[in-house]
Structure formats: C-alpha cells, structure tokens
Amino acid sequence: MHLKRFRAATVDEALRKVRQEMGPDAMILHSKTIPWEGALPFAQRQGVEVVAALDDDPPFHVPSSKVRVPGSSAEPETRNPKPETRNRERGEPNRPGEDPTALRHDLEQVKGMLRGLLGRGHLPPDLPDALGQMYWSLLAQEVDEGMARRWVVSLRDEFRGRPALDAESLSAGLAEMLAREIPGTGLPRAVVSERRVVALVGPTGVGKTTTIAKLAAWSRLRERKRVSLITTDTYRIAGSQQLKTYADLIGLPCCVAPFPPDLRKALDAEREADVVFIDTVGRSPRRGDQVEELKAYVNGHDGTEVHLVLSATTKRRDLLDAVEGYRPLAFSSIIATKIDETATVGPLLEASMAAAAPITYLTTGQEVPDDIEEAQPLRLARLLVGVS
C-alpha cells in the first residue's frame, strides 16, 4: 500500500491533489487542520493535511481480449470508456444509478474527511445508532464537540438497561437532561418598596432598543408597574428618537442622558418609578476602552441590574468573545434576541454556560410588546434538541 501526505489551504484543494496524483481509487486515512504557511499571524488561518493511501495491487484483472496487440487494427475498449468511468477519471460526481459502489466509496471518503478535520472522530463503540444520530444533530446545532459527546454518553448511561426507545423518546429525554444543566432563569424580582434600575448592554445591532421597549411594555401593561425610560445612546442617528417613539406609544416618560452626570440626575428625578430601564450605546466587546466607558453608566449606581443582550444569529466565537469582553460589567443574565431568525441555538447556550449566567428572556420578532417571552431551561433545551 502506498501512503502519501498532502497539504493544502482548503479541503477541496487537498482532495483535488489526491485525485490528481493518486487517482480516484485513493482512500482518505486521516485528515486534520494545520496552521497554514503564509497566513498573517492575526488571521489565524488554517489549512488541511490529508493522508491518502492507494493499494498497489490492481483492483481487477484486465482481460487479455481488451489489450491492444501491436500491429492489430482493433482499438482497445478503454479508448471509449463508459460514462461512469469518464466521470470518475475527471473526479466528477456519479449520476444516480450509474455506479453505486463508487458513490458509496466517495461518501465514505467525505465522512472520513469531516471526522478528521473537525476532530469528531471517535464515539464510544457501544453507542446506539439513535444516539449517534443525536450526536451529529447536536453538531449541526453548532454545539461544541466535547460537550455533545458528553451529553449523548450521559444520556446513554441514564437510559442503560431500559427497553429500546425511539428517537422521539430519546430527544425528549435529552431535553429534560439538558434542562437540568442549563443555568436557571433566576428572573430578578425586587422588593415591592424598592425601585429597580435595569441597564441593557451589548454589541451593536443586537436589538437592545427594541428589547427595552418590549420589557418596558411588559412591565407597564402586564405587571402594572410605573416605568421610566432613559437612553444614553447619542451616537446613532435618531438612536434616542427611536426609544422616545416607543415611549410615546406605550405612554411612558423618556429622557436622554448623554453623560454619566446626566444619568445620575435622571435617576434622581425618577424616584417614584417602580422600574427604570436604561438603554446604552452598543460597544464592541473587543474594545476594552469602550467597555470601560460603560462602567461609569451601569456600575456607578448601587443596585443596577446589568443584562447582556446577545443575538442568536451571532457566530459562536463572537458570542464567547462578547461574554468575555463584557464580563467586567458584572452582568447578571443574558437576553437572547432574534431567536426566530436562526435554526441553531447551540452557541447561545454555550455562551450562557461559559458566563455562568442564565438566559432570562427570548425575543422572537419585531412586534412590540408581543414578541418576547420569559426563557425557561426546558424551553431552551427543546429548541436545541428540536422537539416541541
């Protein structure tokens, strides 16, 4: 057997090199990501390394009748190979029904490549097929590989010895198990005689202002609280006007506090309110100086509740960076927005676990005040697992 190692910038390029040098019968034995030469240090670009093998023995014997004899006028049949042979030689996918064996071969190559590249190679050998499928479903939800493996193994141990269950029962069991692991909502409730001051912080574009309006309407219309709104966002064009428009629709007072002393005065003026919501300007979690600026607004008043607003459509790495970047503000919970705009909630739950902070509210659309709900661990787990 002939082994060879190939390195390339992308998976497609690596497979192309394998086909060019070793032909379509090469088998992918191992693959992994590697630092790619020439990438800028800050770009953290990764390449691909593939180990391919080719059996030295011919896969079949060519009949002598198909070998051209020197001087003979007969042309070998390989001059005009069958369509499926041409497809394989050019590295093109086989059409349905042409060559099932080659198709299975290609599929196994792709699966092996993915397992190697993503580091998701080895599940316990005694894991039932249904749990294996659940594992891959969790990865499709962008759950961390180690976390997904731990969850399905725990579920296997929990159901060990029970009669065989269908996928729906296993999914329901996984949701219940995860609900115990997801941080509890712990929705803050103030003493009746005390005023609550609630500040929302987060990156730009996550929907803080709309969420403030929904929470204010919730408190005013459902809980019958006296509510006031304060915005410190004077950076965006018409940013403060947006919150004022919502306040007028709900019938709430709203003022602008562009600087920390203005915020202190506004809070002093709203002593009679049961709840004061503070809308802050969006800041990049990677800009430590900007996050520090927010401290003067949200940490300068005793008893202020700080809630981190994150969009469910944000990439996993950016969610985790936001959690770390905003940690100096000592936020007590996470409010997840745009749940209706994504099919994957794995990264959001991972961010909540990394922050050791519960997700308290979910927003599910743009309608004020309707598209908001209190988050519950079981509801979040069912979103992840895909059960109603």
N, C-alpha and C positions, 0 to 999 in steps of 0.2 A: 504494500500500500504506500502510495506517495503522498506525503504531507507538505503543505506549504502555508506560510503565513502572509496575509495580505493586510495592508493598512491603507485607509482612505479617509476622506473628510466626511463622507456620508455613507449610509447603508447601501443606497443604490449604486454608488460608485464602487464600493467593495464587492458587491455581487457581480457587477459588470466585469471587474478584473478577474474574478474567479472563473466566470464563464469564458472569457477570452483566453485565459492561459490553461485552464484545466477542462473546459468543455461542460456540457450540460449534465454530465453524469457525476460531477463533483458533489461531495457531501459536506455540509457545514457541520463541523465537530464542536466548535466553540467560538464565541464572539464576546467582545466586551468593549466598553468605551475607554478611550485613552486620551490624554492631552494631545492636542493637535499642534504639530510644529508650525510656527509662523503666526499663530494667533497672538493677538495683543494680550498682555497679562491681565488687564481688567476685563477682557471679553470672556475669559474662561471658556473658550471654545473647545469642544471635544470632538475627537474623531472616532473611528471604528477600527478595531483589529479583528480579523476573521481568520480562523484556522480551518482550512479545507483539506479534504482527503479525496484521493482517486485510486480506485482499485486497479492494480497493474494488470490483472487478468482481464481479458476481453469479456464483456458481459454476455456475448453469444458467439457462436461459430458461424462464419460466413460460408455458405455452401460454395463448392468449387464451381458450380454451374454459373455463379454470378461473378466470377473473377474473369476479367478480360485476358484472353490468351494473345500474346504478341503475334501480330500479323492477321489476326481474326478481324472480320468486318463487324462482328457483334459488339454492340456498345454495352457496358455494364449498366445494370439497373440503377446503380447509385447515381448515375448521371441525372436521373429524373426521379428523385426520391418522392415518397408520398408526402402529402401536405403536412401531416403531423410531424414528419421528420424534419421538413424545412422549418417549421415553427420552432422546434426545439433547437436546431442549429443556430437560428437567429436570436434565440433567447426570448422569443415571443410567447405569450401565454397560449395554452392549448384551448381550442374551442370546445364547448361541451360535446361529449360523446366521441371525441377523436382518440384520446389516449388517456384513459382513467389512471393507469399506473403512473404515467409521467406527472399527471396532475397531483396525485397523492404525494409523489416524491417532492414536488415543488412546495406543496403545502407544509410538509414536514420540515423542509428547509426553512421556510418563513417562520414557523413556530419555534424552531430551534434558535433561529437568529434573534427573535424577540425575547425569548427566555434568557439568552446570554447577554444581550445588550442591556436589558433592564434589570438584570440581577435577580430575576424571579424564577430561578431555575429549579429549586428542589422543594417540593412539598413533601410532607410525611408520606411514606409509601402506603400506609393503611388509611389514607384519607378517602372517604367515599366519593364517588363521581359527583354526586349532588353538591357536596361541599367544595369540591374542586371547581365546579362551575360558579359557585358562590364567590369563591376566591377571585376568579377572573372578573366577575361582575363588580366586586369591590375595587379592583384595579381600574376598571373602566370608569368608576366614580372618582378616580384620582386619589384613592386612599393610599397612604404610604405602604410600601410592600411589606415591611416588617409588621406594621400594625394589622394589615389584612391577614397575614399568616397567623398572627397571634389570635385574632378573633375567630377564624374558622377552626383552629385547633382547640380553642376553648369551647366552641360550640360542639365539636366532635366529642370532647370529654364529657360535656354536660348531657349529651344525648346517648352516650355509650350504654349499650345494653338494652336500649329501647327498640321496639319494632321499627322496621324501615319506615321512614317518613317521606312524604312527597316534598317537592321543592317549596311549595307554598307554606307548609308547616315549618320547614327549616328557616325560611325567611322570617316568619313571624317570631320564631324562637330567637333568631339573631337580633331582631329589632328589640325584643324585650331585654336581651342580654346587654346590648349597647346602651339602652336607656339607663341602665344602672351605672354605666361608665361615663356617660356624657355629664359634664358639670350641671348640677341642678339649676333651675332658673333663678331661684332666690330673688324674686322681684322685690325691690326695696319698698317698704311701706313706712312712712314717717308717723310719729305720734300725732294725733289729731290737732293738738295745740301748737305744733311746730310747723314752720314753713319749709318746704322742700325747694332746694335750688339744684336744678338738673342741667348740666352742661354736656352738649354733644360735640365730640371731636372726631377727626378722621381726615383721610386724604381728600383731595379734590374730586368732585364728580361722583361721590358715593350716595348722594341724596340726603345730606344732613338737613337741609332746609325743609324739604317736603316731609321728612320724618318728624321734625319738630312740629310741623303743622298737624300731622296725624296724632302725635302724642298729646298736643295741646287740646285738640278737638276731643280726643278720648277722655281726658281729664275733665274737660268742661261739660261735655254732653252726657257722658256715661257715669262719671263719678261725681258730677255736680260740684266741682271744685272751682274756686276763684283762681283764675290762671292769668299770668302775665308773660309777655314775650320780650326778650332782649336779644338784639343781634350785634355782634362785634365785627361782622363781615362788611367792610367798606372797600374791599379790594376788587370784588367782582362788579361789573357794570350792572346796576339795578339789583345787586345782591340783597341789600337791605329792603328794597322796594318789594321784592318777592315775598318776604316774610310779612311785611305790612299788609300786603294784599290778602294773604291768608288770614291775618289777624282781623281785618275788616269783615271778611266773610263769616268768621266764627263769632265775631263780636268781642274781641279781646284787646286790651291795651298793648301797644308795642312801641319800644323806643330803641334808638341806636346808641351804642356805646363804643366809639372807635378806640378808646384808650382805657387802660386799667382804672384810672381815677374816675372816668365816666361810668364804668361798670359799677364801682362801689356806690356812687351816687344813685344810680338807677336801682340798685338793690335796696338801698335805704329808703327810696321812695315807694317801694313795693312791699312794705312790711305787712300789709293787710292781705296779700295774696297767699293762697294755700300752696301753690306751686309756681315757681318761676323757671321758665325754660330759656337757656342761653344758647344761641346759635353762633358757632365760632367759624372763623375762616379756615378753609381747607389748607392743610400743610403737608409737605412731603415727609414721610417718616424717615427718609434718608438724610434729611437736613436737620441735624441736631440743633442748630441755632434757631431754626423756625419752631421746633417743638419746645425749646426752652422759652421762647416768647409766649407760647400759650400758657405756660405755668403761671404767669402774672394774672391771667384771666381766670383760669379754672382751679388753681390751687391757692389762690390768695384769699379765699373766704372759707371759714370753718363750716364743715358740713356739706360742702358742694359735692354732689354725686357726678362723677365723670363717666360717661358711657362712650365707648369707642364704636363708631359706625363703620361697618365694612360691607362692601358689595359682594354678593355671592358670585358674581361674574368675574371677580379678580383672580388672577393666576395664583397657584399655591405658594410659590416663592414670594410673591409680593404680599400675600396675606400674612405669612410668617414674618416678613420684614416689617410690616405695619405693626404687628403685635409687639415686636422688639423695639421699634422706633418710638412708639407711644407709651411704652412701659413707664418712663419717668413721670408721666401724668397720673399714675396710680388709678387707672380706670377700673371700675368695679364690675363692668359687664360689657357684653358686645351686643350691638343691634345689627342684625343681618338684613340688608336691603336687596331688592331685585331678585328675590327667590324665584319669581315667576319667569325670569329671563335665563335660567340655567338648568341644565339637566344633571349637573354634578355638584354635590354639596360636601363631598369628602374633604376638600381643602379647608372649607369653612369650619367643619367640626374639628379638624386637626388644629386649626388656629385657636379655637376655643380651649382645647385641651392644653396646648402649649402655653396659653396665657393663664390657665387655671381660673378662667373667668367664664361665667355662664352666658349663653345667648338668651337674652331676655325677650326680645321682640323680633318678629319677622315682618317685613313689608312685602306685599305680593302684587303691587301695581301702583298706578299713579293717583288713584282716586283718594281724595281727602274728604272725610276721615275713614273711609271704609277699608282700604287695603292695608290693614295692619292687624296683627294678632299676637297674643302672648305666646312665646315659644315654650314648648314642653319637651322634655327629653325624649319621650316616646314618639312624639310627632317628628322630631328631628331624625331619630333613628329610622323611622318608617320612610322618610324622604330618602335617606341614604340607601336603604335596602330595596326600596321600590315597591312597598306594599301599602295598601290603603288603610 
